[in-house]
Amino acid sequence: MTARASSSTFALASLGPAILLVIGAYAGGICAYLGLLGITAVVLIADKSGLAAASTPRQGYWLPRLVGLSHFAVLTAGVWAIGLDARLDLTEKAALFLGIGLYLGQVSNACAHELIHRNNRSLRALGTAIYCSLLNGQHVSAHMLVHHIHAGTARDPNSAPIGQGFWRFFSRVVVREFREGLLAENKRRQTHTSGLHPYVIYISGALLSMGAAYLLSGFAGLLVILGLSAHAQMQLMLSDYLQHYGLRRQTDENGRTEPMGPRHSWNAPHAYSAALMLNAPLHSDHHMNPARAFPDLRYDAEAMPTLPRSVPVMGAIAMIPPWWRKVMDPRVREYQPVDAAHHGNVIRNATPAPVPKTSNL
């Protein structure tokens, strides 16, 4: 039985781990482990128990702002505690690093994603600042000017074709996303030339983040910000991998690609983990309506491809490519034509997966 949906539960899902992680960074001891549990075990248990969470239009206004500000509190506390605080032992620092890295990757990234799609300039600036603090400002341009135009095609570096394992995808997408975003911005600036080049802002923001970490905790702080940023960036790419794996838009004989529809993104409608990520796992509706705020995103189980487990669980499965392909490739084929190779949907040297109607975890 699913519990009654609660808007307070929705807010708690994204803000609760931040509070625990900041307390853990300053108090140490058992508190250092509570933040990690709050973004791992608690999320898994809540999803499995059917604990429901519903957002409200009012939350669409204040929650991204508060989560965005919480991001900087969590990041600052982590750089200080892991890099400088001598009271914490190695296991406490490891727990904090893992917990904060998961928060930055799953919640901060989702919040920044929500903010850069808003019409309000200050909110877009906050989303960009979050990405820059994680040394990943270029994702703003790549996401808005490349991904949302070419998602579900071979032209999008963030849409993995069927058969491509995550580690192969990740090794390529980091460079391709930076390059494709830069090319798109250069092309746009041929007609829109006002202000600084966005990549100057992104690189300056990254340098500012590293400089602040160094001033706060010295060379150790610099290593921490680099490690946390790498952790967060990997999770962001993992999210794109999960949400677009194998699903391709059709191209007609004139080379025109069909619009993004409900069948072109994977969804994970698990209430608590979706609340943790501000409904980012309701991905089909987001691509069909990019300006729609997270409380208004819709999910249609009949029309939209659905991952068999929540985003955190599927992310763990994707770490083991043979297991991932066994679970996901048969599901992809239920939504894609057999001759999909003509639009780049098949990695020809990948080990073919079995083709049963369904695949169990």
C-alpha positions as CSV (number, residue, x, y, z in Angstrom):
1,M,0.0,0.0,0.0
2,T,1.3,3.5,-0.9
3,A,1.2,6.0,1.9
4,R,-0.7,9.3,1.4
5,A,1.3,11.7,-0.7
6,S,2.9,14.6,1.3
7,S,4.4,17.8,0.2
8,S,6.5,18.0,3.3
9,T,8.0,14.5,2.5
10,F,8.9,15.9,-0.9
11,A,10.8,18.8,0.5
12,L,12.4,16.6,3.2
13,A,13.7,14.2,0.6
14,S,16.0,16.9,-1.1
15,L,16.8,19.0,2.0
16,G,17.1,16.3,4.7
17,P,20.4,14.8,3.5
18,A,21.9,18.3,3.2
19,I,21.1,19.0,6.8
20,L,22.6,15.7,8.0
21,L,25.7,16.1,5.9
22,V,26.4,19.6,7.2
23,I,25.9,18.4,10.8
24,G,28.1,15.4,10.1
25,A,30.9,17.7,8.7
26,Y,31.0,19.8,11.8
27,A,30.1,17.3,14.5
28,G,31.9,14.2,13.2
29,G,31.5,10.9,15.0
30,I,28.3,9.0,14.2
31,C,26.8,12.1,12.6
32,A,29.4,11.7,9.8
33,Y,27.7,8.5,8.8
34,L,24.1,9.7,9.1
35,G,24.3,11.9,6.0
36,L,25.6,8.9,4.0
37,L,22.7,6.8,5.3
38,G,20.3,9.6,4.6
39,I,21.1,9.6,0.9
40,T,21.5,5.8,0.4
41,A,19.7,3.4,2.8
42,V,16.9,5.8,3.6
43,V,16.2,6.5,-0.1
44,L,16.1,2.8,-0.9
45,I,13.9,1.9,2.0
46,A,11.5,4.8,1.3
47,D,11.2,3.8,-2.4
48,K,10.6,0.1,-1.5
49,S,8.1,0.9,1.2
50,G,6.0,3.0,-1.2
51,L,6.3,6.2,0.8
52,A,4.7,8.8,-1.4
53,A,5.8,12.4,-1.9
54,A,4.0,15.1,-3.9
55,S,5.2,18.5,-4.8
56,T,3.1,21.7,-4.9
57,P,3.2,24.7,-7.3
58,R,4.4,26.8,-4.3
59,Q,7.3,24.4,-3.8
60,G,8.2,25.0,-7.4
61,Y,9.0,28.5,-6.4
62,W,11.0,28.2,-3.2
63,L,12.4,24.7,-3.1
64,P,14.9,25.0,-5.9
65,R,16.2,28.2,-4.4
66,L,16.7,26.6,-1.0
67,V,18.2,23.5,-2.4
68,G,20.5,25.6,-4.5
69,L,21.7,27.6,-1.5
70,S,22.1,24.3,0.5
71,H,24.4,23.0,-2.2
72,F,27.0,25.7,-1.4
73,A,26.6,25.0,2.4
74,V,27.2,21.2,1.8
75,L,30.1,21.8,-0.6
76,T,31.8,24.3,1.7
77,A,31.4,22.0,4.8
78,G,32.8,19.1,2.9
79,V,35.9,20.9,1.6
80,W,36.6,22.2,5.1
81,A,35.9,19.0,7.1
82,I,37.5,16.5,4.7
83,G,40.4,18.7,3.8
84,L,41.2,20.4,7.1
85,D,39.4,19.1,10.2
86,A,41.9,17.0,12.1
87,R,39.2,15.8,14.5
88,L,37.8,13.4,11.9
89,D,39.4,10.1,11.3
90,L,39.9,8.5,7.9
91,T,36.6,6.5,8.0
92,E,34.6,9.5,9.0
93,K,36.1,11.5,6.1
94,A,35.5,8.7,3.7
95,A,31.8,8.5,4.7
96,L,31.5,12.3,4.3
97,F,33.2,12.2,0.9
98,L,30.9,9.5,-0.4
99,G,27.8,11.0,1.1
100,I,28.5,14.6,0.0
101,G,29.6,13.3,-3.5
102,L,26.2,11.5,-3.8
103,Y,24.4,14.6,-2.7
104,L,26.2,16.8,-5.2
105,G,25.7,14.3,-8.0
106,Q,22.0,13.5,-7.4
107,V,20.5,16.6,-5.8
108,S,22.7,19.5,-6.7
109,N,22.9,18.5,-10.3
110,A,19.2,18.0,-10.5
111,C,18.6,21.4,-8.8
112,A,20.9,23.1,-11.2
113,H,19.2,21.4,-14.1
114,E,15.8,22.7,-12.9
115,L,17.2,26.2,-12.5
116,I,18.8,26.6,-15.9
117,H,15.5,25.9,-17.5
118,R,13.7,28.7,-15.7
119,N,12.9,32.0,-17.4
120,N,14.2,34.0,-14.4
121,R,17.7,35.3,-15.1
122,S,18.8,35.1,-11.4
123,L,17.6,31.5,-11.2
124,R,19.5,30.6,-14.3
125,A,22.6,32.3,-12.8
126,L,22.2,30.2,-9.6
127,G,22.0,27.0,-11.7
128,T,25.0,28.0,-13.7
129,A,26.9,28.8,-10.4
130,I,26.2,25.3,-9.1
131,Y,27.6,23.7,-12.2
132,C,30.6,26.0,-12.1
133,S,31.3,25.2,-8.5
134,L,31.5,21.5,-9.6
135,L,33.9,22.5,-12.4
136,N,31.2,21.6,-15.0
137,G,29.8,24.9,-16.2
138,Q,30.1,23.8,-19.8
139,H,27.2,21.4,-19.1
140,V,24.8,24.4,-19.3
141,S,25.6,25.1,-22.9
142,A,25.9,21.5,-23.9
143,H,22.5,20.7,-22.3
144,M,20.5,23.6,-23.6
145,L,22.0,24.0,-27.1
146,V,22.9,20.4,-27.9
147,H,21.1,17.8,-25.8
148,H,17.7,19.3,-25.9
149,I,18.0,19.7,-29.7
150,H,19.6,16.4,-30.6
151,A,18.6,14.0,-27.7
152,G,17.7,10.6,-29.0
153,T,20.0,10.9,-32.0
154,A,23.6,10.0,-32.8
155,R,24.4,13.8,-32.8
156,D,23.9,14.0,-29.1
157,P,26.9,12.9,-27.1
158,N,24.7,12.4,-24.0
159,S,22.4,9.8,-25.7
160,A,24.1,6.4,-25.5
161,P,23.2,3.9,-28.2
162,I,22.1,0.3,-27.3
163,G,25.1,-1.9,-26.5
164,Q,27.4,0.9,-25.2
165,G,28.5,0.3,-21.7
166,F,28.6,3.2,-19.2
167,W,32.4,3.3,-18.8
168,R,32.9,3.5,-22.6
169,F,30.1,6.2,-22.8
170,F,31.6,8.2,-19.9
171,S,35.2,8.2,-21.4
172,R,33.8,9.8,-24.5
173,V,31.0,12.1,-23.3
174,V,33.1,14.3,-21.1
175,V,35.3,15.5,-24.0
176,R,32.5,15.5,-26.5
177,E,30.1,17.5,-24.3
178,F,32.7,20.2,-23.7
179,R,33.5,20.4,-27.4
180,E,29.9,20.3,-28.7
181,G,28.8,22.9,-26.2
182,L,31.6,25.2,-27.2
183,L,30.9,24.8,-30.9
184,A,27.2,25.5,-30.3
185,E,28.0,28.7,-28.3
186,N,30.4,29.9,-31.0
187,K,27.7,29.4,-33.6
188,R,25.1,31.2,-31.5
189,R,27.4,34.1,-30.9
190,Q,27.6,34.8,-34.6
191,T,24.2,36.4,-34.2
192,H,24.1,37.0,-30.4
193,T,27.4,38.6,-29.5
194,S,26.6,40.6,-26.3
195,G,28.4,39.9,-23.0
196,L,31.2,37.5,-22.1
197,H,31.5,34.2,-23.9
198,P,29.8,31.7,-21.6
199,Y,32.9,29.5,-21.6
200,V,34.9,32.4,-20.1
201,I,32.3,32.4,-17.3
202,Y,32.4,28.6,-16.9
203,I,36.2,28.4,-16.7
204,S,36.4,31.5,-14.4
205,G,33.8,29.9,-12.2
206,A,35.8,26.7,-12.0
207,L,39.0,28.6,-11.1
208,L,37.1,30.5,-8.5
209,S,35.7,27.3,-7.0
210,M,39.2,25.8,-6.8
211,G,40.7,29.0,-5.4
212,A,38.1,29.1,-2.7
213,A,38.8,25.5,-1.8
214,Y,42.5,26.2,-1.6
215,L,42.0,29.3,0.6
216,L,39.7,27.3,2.9
217,S,41.7,24.1,3.3
218,G,44.9,24.5,1.5
219,F,46.2,21.9,-1.0
220,A,44.1,19.2,0.7
221,G,41.0,21.3,0.0
222,L,42.0,21.6,-3.7
223,L,42.2,17.8,-3.9
224,V,38.8,17.5,-2.2
225,I,37.0,19.8,-4.6
226,L,38.6,18.0,-7.5
227,G,37.5,14.6,-6.1
228,L,33.9,15.7,-5.3
229,S,33.5,17.4,-8.7
230,A,34.7,14.3,-10.5
231,H,32.2,12.2,-8.4
232,A,29.4,14.6,-9.2
233,Q,30.1,14.9,-12.9
234,M,30.2,11.1,-13.2
235,Q,26.8,10.8,-11.6
236,L,25.4,13.5,-14.0
237,M,26.7,11.6,-17.0
238,L,25.3,8.4,-15.4
239,S,21.9,10.1,-15.2
240,D,22.0,11.0,-18.9
241,Y,23.1,7.4,-19.7
242,L,20.2,5.9,-17.8
243,Q,17.5,8.3,-19.1
244,H,18.4,8.0,-22.8
245,Y,20.0,4.6,-23.2
246,G,19.1,3.0,-26.6
247,L,16.1,5.2,-27.3
248,R,16.3,6.9,-30.7
249,R,14.1,9.2,-32.7
250,Q,13.2,8.2,-36.2
251,T,14.6,10.1,-39.2
252,D,12.6,10.3,-42.4
253,E,13.9,10.1,-46.0
254,N,14.5,13.9,-46.0
255,G,16.7,13.7,-43.0
256,R,14.2,15.3,-40.6
257,T,14.0,13.9,-37.1
258,E,10.7,13.4,-35.4
259,P,10.0,15.5,-32.3
260,M,10.8,14.3,-28.8
261,G,7.9,12.2,-27.6
262,P,6.9,10.1,-24.6
263,R,8.8,7.1,-25.9
264,H,12.2,8.8,-26.3
265,S,13.3,8.9,-22.6
266,W,13.4,6.4,-19.7
267,N,11.5,7.3,-16.6
268,A,11.7,6.2,-12.9
269,P,8.5,7.2,-11.1
270,H,9.7,6.0,-7.7
271,A,8.2,8.7,-5.4
272,Y,11.0,9.3,-2.8
273,S,14.0,9.1,-5.1
274,A,12.2,11.3,-7.7
275,A,11.5,13.8,-4.9
276,L,15.2,13.6,-3.9
277,M,16.0,14.7,-7.5
278,L,13.2,17.2,-7.9
279,N,11.3,14.9,-10.3
280,A,14.2,14.8,-12.8
281,P,13.5,11.0,-13.3
282,L,10.2,12.0,-14.9
283,H,12.2,12.6,-18.0
284,S,9.9,12.1,-21.0
285,D,7.6,15.0,-20.0
286,H,10.7,17.2,-19.3
287,H,11.9,16.7,-22.9
288,M,8.5,17.3,-24.3
289,N,8.0,20.4,-22.1
290,P,11.4,21.7,-21.1
291,A,10.1,24.9,-19.5
292,R,7.6,23.0,-17.2
293,A,8.5,23.3,-13.5
294,F,9.2,20.1,-11.6
295,P,5.9,20.0,-9.7
296,D,4.0,19.9,-13.0
297,L,5.8,17.1,-14.7
298,R,3.6,14.2,-15.8
299,Y,4.1,10.4,-16.0
300,D,2.1,8.1,-18.2
301,A,3.0,4.4,-17.5
302,E,1.3,3.3,-20.8
303,A,3.1,5.7,-23.1
304,M,6.5,6.3,-21.4
305,P,9.4,3.8,-21.1
306,T,10.0,2.9,-17.5
307,L,13.1,1.7,-15.8
308,P,12.6,-1.5,-13.8
309,R,14.1,0.1,-10.7
310,S,14.8,3.5,-9.3
311,V,17.5,5.7,-10.6
312,P,20.0,5.0,-7.8
313,V,19.5,1.2,-8.2
314,M,19.8,1.4,-12.0
315,G,22.9,3.5,-11.6
316,A,24.5,0.8,-9.6
317,I,23.6,-1.8,-12.2
318,A,25.0,0.4,-15.0
319,M,28.4,0.1,-13.2
320,I,28.5,-3.5,-14.5
321,P,27.9,-3.3,-18.3
322,P,27.1,-7.0,-18.9
323,W,24.5,-6.9,-16.2
324,W,23.1,-3.6,-17.5
325,R,22.8,-5.0,-21.1
326,K,21.1,-8.1,-19.9
327,V,18.5,-6.1,-18.0
328,M,18.0,-3.2,-20.5
329,D,18.7,-4.3,-24.1
330,P,15.5,-6.5,-24.3
331,R,13.5,-3.5,-23.0
332,V,15.1,-1.2,-25.5
333,R,14.1,-3.5,-28.3
334,E,10.5,-3.4,-27.2
335,Y,10.5,0.3,-28.0
336,Q,12.8,0.4,-31.0
337,P,12.6,-1.0,-34.6
338,V,14.9,-4.0,-35.4
339,D,16.6,-2.0,-38.2
340,A,17.5,0.9,-36.0
341,A,21.1,0.7,-37.1
342,H,20.4,3.2,-39.9
343,H,20.3,6.1,-37.4
344,G,23.2,5.1,-35.2
345,N,21.3,3.1,-32.6
346,V,23.5,0.0,-32.6
347,I,27.1,-0.5,-31.5
348,R,28.0,-3.2,-33.9
349,N,30.9,-4.6,-31.9
350,A,28.9,-5.0,-28.7
351,T,28.1,-8.4,-27.4
352,P,24.4,-9.0,-28.3
353,A,22.1,-9.4,-25.4
354,P,19.4,-12.2,-25.2
355,V,16.1,-11.2,-26.7
356,P,13.4,-12.4,-24.3
357,K,10.2,-10.4,-23.9
358,T,11.2,-9.3,-20.4
359,S,14.3,-9.4,-18.3
360,N,14.4,-9.8,-14.6
361,L,16.9,-8.2,-12.2
